[in-house]
C-alpha cells in the first residue's frame, strides 16, 4: 500500500505545455506528494510528461527491490501509479506469458497489460484493494479507478486553471485545488468520458434477488443446510489465504471480538508456509504476532488475551492512557481527515496501536473490518422489523464503508506506514456473504424465548477454531471495547471545553454540516484548522444514527427518533452495558 498524486490536463490548449510551467507544476506535485509520504516511506518516484505528472510514495510489501513506481510499460508508453494489492496477480501474469514483458514482480504491474489488452474494461478482473492512476502517453488518455468497496482512499480535485488532480489523501489537494471531492468507490474515470462510471454492480443489491436463496436454518434456528455454512467458512479461509501475500513481516489485529479472532485463527492456520510458493516453502517469519490495544483492564484486552492464548499467537498488549489519547487527537484528525464522531473515537486507539506495531518492524496486518456490514453485526440490527429491511440496511452499510470503517482502518494504520488488509471485504467473499438468505443472518426468536445472537452464521462456521467465550461474545464496537472510560471522557471533556454560547452559534461558525453535539464541534474546530476549505468540510459525511446505524434505520424504533449516539451502549435491552436513562 502506498500513496500517489497525479496531475492531468496540464495545458488546455493544443500546444505542448511550456517548460517553465511544467517545472512549476512538477515542483508543486512533489510538494503535494511529500504530505502523504507517511503512506510510502520506502521509495519516492515521479513521472513528468507533456500532459501528465504522477508522483508516487511507496510502502514496499511485495517485491521490495524492483517494484518502485510509477511503473512504466515495456514499450514505455503506459505509466502507472497504484496504491493497494492485487491478490490474483499471479493468475493474471499467466494470461500474459509470452505476450507481455514484465519488468518487475510487483503485483500492481498486471494492470498495465490488462489495459493494453482490454482498454478500460478490465477492472472486474482484479481481485484486491486498489486505487490507481494510469496514463496512456501515446493516446494522451488517463484512467483513474478505485476498488469496489473503497478500502483504499482516493480523492479528486481541480485547480483554478481547471487541471485535474487525484491523490491518495485529501491533505495533498488542500490548498492547491479550489474544489475537492472523494473519488467514488467502485468507479473508474476514463478521460474520454464526462464523469466517473460505476464498474462494480451486483445482483445482491436488490432484495428481490436474494430473498429466495436457500436457507441454512429453519424457523426454529435448526441447521437444515450445513453446505451453506461450509461455503461461508471455505470462502473466508480462501480470502485470508490469498491476502497473506507478503515479502515483509506481517501480523494480525486482535481485539478479542469475534471478527478479529476469526481472522487471526485462520491466519495462524496458514502462517507456517509461504503462500507465494503454494505452501512449498517455509514462511520467512513463522511465528504469527497479534496486537491488541486498550486502557488497562479494558474488555478488549481481556478477551484478546484469551483468544491469543487459544490460537497460539505471540501476543502484544498496547496500553494507552486517556491523556495520551487526548493529546493525540489533533494528529489523528490530521491523518484520518474527518470530524465524524464514530471515526475519531475509534481511530485514536488504532493510531496509537499502529505506532507500536511499526516499532516492531511489522509492515502489514490483517484486520476484521466488514463483517458487521456483511452479517448484520451491529446491535441495532436486533430491531430490524423484517428480512427485507435487514438486507436493505446491509446494502446501505456496505455502500458507506469507505466513509467510515475503511477510512479509519486505512488511514490510522498508514499514518505510521502500516498496511491493513481486510479479508471479510474480499470481493469473492462479499458475493458469498451478501447472497445468503437474509433470514439466516437475522436475530430470530428461538423456541426458548431467547433471541439468536448477532452474526450467528459466521460464529457457527468457525466455532471449532475459537474458545466458546470468544466465539459467542456479544458484539462490542471498537471504540467501546478499548475501555468504556474513553468515550465517557470524550463526552465530558468536550462538554466542558465548548461553551453553551459557542454551541448556540454553531451554524454561524460552521454553515456547512453544523455540528450536532459539542463533541463533534470540538473535532470540527481541529479539522477546520487543518483543512480550512469549504470543499474539505463537504467531503466529510454527516448522518444521524444510533450504534452505527444509517439514518434510515432510525425508523425501526421510536425510542431512537431523537438519538444520535454511535456507541453500541446506546441500544437498551440488547447491549449488556447499555446506557441507562
N, C-alpha and C positions, 0 to 999 in steps of 0.2 A: 504494500500500500504506500502511496506517495502523495505528491501534490503537484499541480501544474497550473500555469497561466497561459492563456492563448489570446492573441490579438489578431483580428482578421479585418478584411476590407480596409487596408491601410490607406488606400488612395481611392477616393470615389470617382476620380476621372479615369480616362482611358490610358493615360501615360503612366509609366512606372513612377513610383514614389521617389522624391528627391532624396539623395543620400543623407543630407543633413537631417531631414525629418525622420528618416529610417533609423538613424543612430539615436536620435532623441527618443523615439518610441521604444527602441531596444533597451535603452537605459531605464526607461520607465517600467517596462515589463520585468526587468531584472530586479528593480526595487520592489515591485509588487510581489514577485516570487520570493524574495527574502522574508516577507511577512509570514510565509507559510513553510519556512524551512524546517520547523519542528516536525512537519509531516514527512520530510525526507532528508534527514541529516547525513546520509551516506554518500550522496553524489549530487552535483548540480550540472545541468546541461541546457543549452539553448540553441534553437534553430532560428535563423533570420533569413527570410525570403523577400521577394518583391511585394507580396501582398499578405504575408502572414509572419508572425513572430510567436514562437512557442517555447516556453521555459519550463523546465521540469526539476523537481526536487525529489530525490529517490531514497526510499527506505528499502534496502535490499533484503528480500525474503527468499526469492527463488533466483538462482543464477547470480550470486552476488558479484562475480568478477567481470562478466561480459554483458550484463543486461542493462547497462546505463541507457538513459533516454535523454532526448527524444530518439526513438528508433527510426532508422531510415531503411527503406525497401532496397532489395538487391539491385534495382536499376536506378536508385537514387531519386525517384520521383514522389514517393509517398513518405510523409513524415507523421509520426505517431507519438503522442504523449498520453499515457494511460495511468490510471490510479485504480488499484484493485488486484484481483486474482482471477485468472481463467482456469477453472479446475479441470476442464476437459481438454486442455491444450495438447496433450499427447495424442489423443484421438484425432484432433484436427490436423496435427502435424503429419499423421499417417496419410490423410487425404491428399496432402500436397507433396508427398515423396516423389522426387523426380520432376516436379512441376514448379517448385519454388526453392530458391537457395536461401535457407535460413542463416542469419548471421550471428544469432545468439541462441541461448537456451531459455530465454525469457518466455514465460507463459503468455505474456501480452503480445508478443510478436506475431502470433497467429492471426491477429486482427488484420494485418496487412495483406496476406494472401487471400483471406476471406473477402476483403474489399475488392481486390483485383479480380476475383472470380465472380462475385455476386453483386458488386456495387453496394448500394446502401441496404440491400435486402438480405443481410446475413446475421443480424443481431440475435435472432431467435436461436441460432446455432450455438451461442455462447452459454456456458453454464458457469456462473461465477458472480462475483460482485465487482462492479466496474463503473468508471466514468472515463471517457476518453475524448480526445480531440485529434482528428485525423485530417491532414491537409494533402490534397492531391495537387501538387505543384504544376504538373503537366496541363491539367484542365482548369486550374485555379478554382477548385471546389473544396469546401471543407465539410466535415461530418462530425457532429457532436452527439454523444449518446450517453445514457445513464441506465444503470441496471433496473430490473423490473420493480423492486421494492424501494429503491433509493437508499440502500445500505451505505453506498459511497456518496458523500455530499458533492454537489456541483451547483455553481451559481453563474448567472449570465448578466452582462451589463453593457451599456452604451455610453461612450464619452460624448462630449459636446460637439464633436465633429461627426458623430454617427458611426464611429468604429465599433465593432462588436468584440466583446471580451467574454471569456469564460475563465473560471477559476475554481479551485477545489474548496476554497473558503471565502466567505463574504469579505473578510478583512483585506484581502488582496485587491478588491474592487473599490472599497470605500475610499472616497477622496479623489478617485480617478474617474469613476463613472458617475454620470448625472442620474442614471436610472439603473437599479439593480433588482433582479428577480431570482428566485430559486429556479434552477432548471428542472422541469417536471420529470419525475421518476417514470421509468418505463417508456421513455420517449427518445426520439432522435431528431436532430435538426440538420437537414441537408440544405446547403446554402442555395441550391436551386429552388427550394420550396419557400413558401412565405412564412411558415411557422412550424413549430415542433409537431411531429407526428407520433402518435402512440403506437409503439410496436408490440407492447405486451397486452394481450387480450385473452381472457379465459372464460370458459363457459360457466364456471362456478360462480361468477359474479352475479348470475341470475338465479334466484332461489328455485325457480321452476325447473332448472336443470339438475338440482341436487336433491330435491325433496323425495324423489322416488328411488334414490340409491339404496342398495341392500343394507339392512341393519345388522349391527353386531350384537345387539341385545334386544330383548323383548320388553314389554311394558313393565314387567316386574324387575327389570335390570339384570335378568339372567342372560348369560352369553349363549347365543344361538348360532353365531358365525365366527369362530375363532380365526378364520383365514383373514378377516379384516384387521383384527388386532395384530396378527403376524405381519401383515403388509405394512402397517404403521411402524412396527419395530424394524423390519428389514430396510424400509425406506430411510429412516433416520440414521441407522447404522451406516448405510452406504453414504449418506450425506456427510457424516463425521469422517469416515474413512478418506474420502477424496479431498476433504478440506485439511487433512494433515500434511498436504504437500508443503514442504519447507526445507530449506537448506540452512536454517539457523535454529537456535534453541527456542522451543515453544512451551507453553503451559496452559492451564485452564483456570478460569474464574470459577470459584466455588463458594456460593453464598450459603449453601446448605438448604436452599429451596429445591423444589422438585426439578426444575428445568436445568439449572447448572449442574446438579448432581447427576442427572441422566447423561448430559454431555460429557462430564468428567469420567463416568463409568465406561461409556463407550470408547472414549479416547484411550483410557487405560488398556482396553482390550486390544487396541492396535498399536500401542506405543512402543512395543519391543522391536518392531520391524519398520524399515523404510517403505512407505507405500509407493515412493517414486520408482522402486525397482521391483514392484509387485511382490513385496514381502520376501524377496530372495536375499536381502541384505539386512544385517542387524542395524537397529537405529543408532544414529550417531550420539544421541542423548537418551539413553534407555530408561532413565528414571523420570517419571512424569511429576512435575511440580504443580501444586494447586495454591490459589491465593484467595484469601477472604479479608474483608475489611469491616471494621465496626468500632463502636465505642466499647470500652471494656465491659464484658459481660452481656453484650447485645445478643438478641435472638439468633441472628445470622452466624455469629462467631461460634456459638454453642452448637448449632446444627451443622455447620460446616466441618467442625472437628469430628463429629460423629460420622459424617459422610466420608471424609478423607480417610479416617481410620479403617472404615469398611472397604473402601475402594482400593486403598493401598498407595495413595499418592504421598509425595514429600510435601507436607502441608506448611503453609506460612500464614500466620495471622498478622495483619497490619492494623495496629490500633491508632486511632486518632482522637484528639480531644475536641470538644466543642469550639474552643478558642482557635485551634489550628484550622478548623473548617471555616469558621467565620473570617479569619484572616485571608483565607484562600479565595473567598467569593469573587473579588474583582478579577483575579486571574482566571477563575473558572468561567465567568461570564464572557471574558475576552475570548477564550478558546471555544466555548460552545456556541457563542453568537446568538443567544436567545435570552429573553427575560421570562420565559414560561416557567411558572412556579414548580410544576412537577419535575421539569428537566433540570432546573437549578438545584433543587433538593437532592435529586438522585445523582447528578453529575459530580457534586463536590466530593463525596467519599470515593467515587470512582476515579476522579482526577488524582486524589491523594494515593490511591492504590496503584495507579499506573506508574507513578514516580518510583515507588518501591520496586515494582516489577522490573522497570528498566534498569534500576541499580544492580539487579542480579544478572543482567545480560540477556534477559528474555526479550525477544522482539515480536513474538506473536502469541496470542492467547485465543482460545475458543470460549464462547460465551453462550448463554441460554436465551438471548432475546428472540422474540417472535412466537414463542409457544402460547402465551396468553391470548394473542390475537388469532392464532390458528384454532385453539381449542376452547376458547371462552373461559380463560382462567381468572380474570378479574372478578372480584367478589360480587360486583353489581350484576353479573350475568345470572346470579341466582334468582333475580327478579324478572328475567325475561318471560313475557307472557305466553309465548308460543315459539315453535321451531322456526317459523319464518322471520319473526323479529330477532330471534337469536342469531340466525345466519346472516341476516342483512346487517346487523351490528358488527359481526365479524368482518364482513366485506368493508364496511366503513372504517373499522380499525386498521385493517390491512392497508387501506389506501392512505392512511395518515402516519404510518410507521416512520416514514422518512422525516417527519416533522418532530418526532419525539424520541422514542427509544433508539432508533438507528442513529439519529443525530447525536444523542448522548453517548452511546457506546463508541461511535467512531471518533468523535472529537475529544472526548475526555481521555481516551487512550492515546490518540495521535498527538495530543499536546506534549507527550513525552516520547513520541516515536515508537509507540507500541501498536501493532496491528491487531484489530479484533475481527474474528470470524464468527459467523452466526449460522450453524448448521440447520437450525429449525427453519431458516429462511432460504434454504437451498431450493432452487426453482422446481426441481422434480419432487421434492418432499412437500412443498406447498401444494402442488397439484394433488398429491395423495391426501393430505390433511383436509383441504378445503372441499374435496369431493366426497368426504364422509357424509353419511346421513346425519343432518343436524341433531336429530333426536338422540344419537349416540353420544353427543357432547353435552347435552343439557343436564341440568341438575334436577333430575326427576325425583318424585317422592317414591320411596321404597315401601314394600309391604309392612315393615316395622314402624312406619311413620317418620323415619328419618329422611333426609334429603341427600341424594348422591353427591359426593364431593366433586368440586370443580376439577376439570381435566381428568376425569376418571379413566378414559380410554388410554391415555398415554401413561398413566400410572400403572394400569393393568399390564400394558405391553412390556414394562421394564421392572416389574416388582421383584424379579429374581436378582436384579443387579444392585439393589439398594436395601438398606435396613428399613424395617417397616415404619419406624418413626420419621424417616425422611421421605419415604415413598408416599405416605399418607398424611404428611404435614400440610396444614392449611396454607393457602396462598398468602404470602407476605410480600408486599411491594418493597422494592429495594430500599427506597428512602425511609421506610418504616423499619425494615429488618436490621439496618445498621445500628439501630438504637432509637427508641421512641423519643428520647430526650432531644434528639437532633431537630426534628420537626417542631416539637413544642418550644424549643429555644428560639428557633427562627421566627415563629409567630409572636412570641413575647418580645424579642429584640426589635423586630420591625414595628410592632405596635408602639413601642416606646420612642423609637427614632423618628417616626413620621407623625407629625402633629395632626390633630383633627383639622386645623386650618389649612395645612398643606393638602391634606387628602380631599378636603372640600373643593379645592381649586384644581383638582387633577385634570379636568377636561381642558382647562386653560393651559396647564403645563404640558400635557400630553394629548393634543387633539386627535392624534392617530392612536387607536386602540387604548383609550383611557384605562388605567389600572382599576381593577375591581376590588382589590384589597390592599391594605398597607404593605403586606409582604411583597406583592407584585410591584407596588410603587417603588419600594426600596431597590429591587432588582432593576427596575426600569431606569432609575437615576444612574446606576452604574453603567448600564448598557448604553444610554444616551451619551454619556461622557466618552465612551469608546467608539460608538458608531452614531454620529450625530445626524446623519441624513434622514430625510423622510422615507427614502427608499428602504433604508436599513430597518426602520421602525415597522414598515409594512410587511417585510419579509417574515416577521415572527407571527405565528398563528395565535389567535385568541378565541377560545371556545369554552363556554361553561360546561361543567361536568362534575361527576361525583365518582371518586375512586377510579379515576382514569377513563370514565365513560365518554362517549361523544354526547353532544348536546341533545341529539335525538333520543337517546336512551333515558334522559331525564323524565320522559313521559311514562316510564314503567312504574314509577312510584310517586304518589302525590307528595310524600314527605321530602322528595328531592327538588321540588319545584323552585325553591329559593336557595338551594345549596350550591356552593361552588368550592368543593374541597377534594383534592385529588388523592388524599390518603385513603388507604384501604380501611382504616379505622372509622371512616365515615359511614360504613354500612352496618347499621344497627341490626341486631338479630342474626348476623352472619359472622362478622369478624369477632374473634374471641376477646379482643381488647378494644372493642368499639368505643368511640367517644360517647359518653353518657350526657344526656341533656341536664 
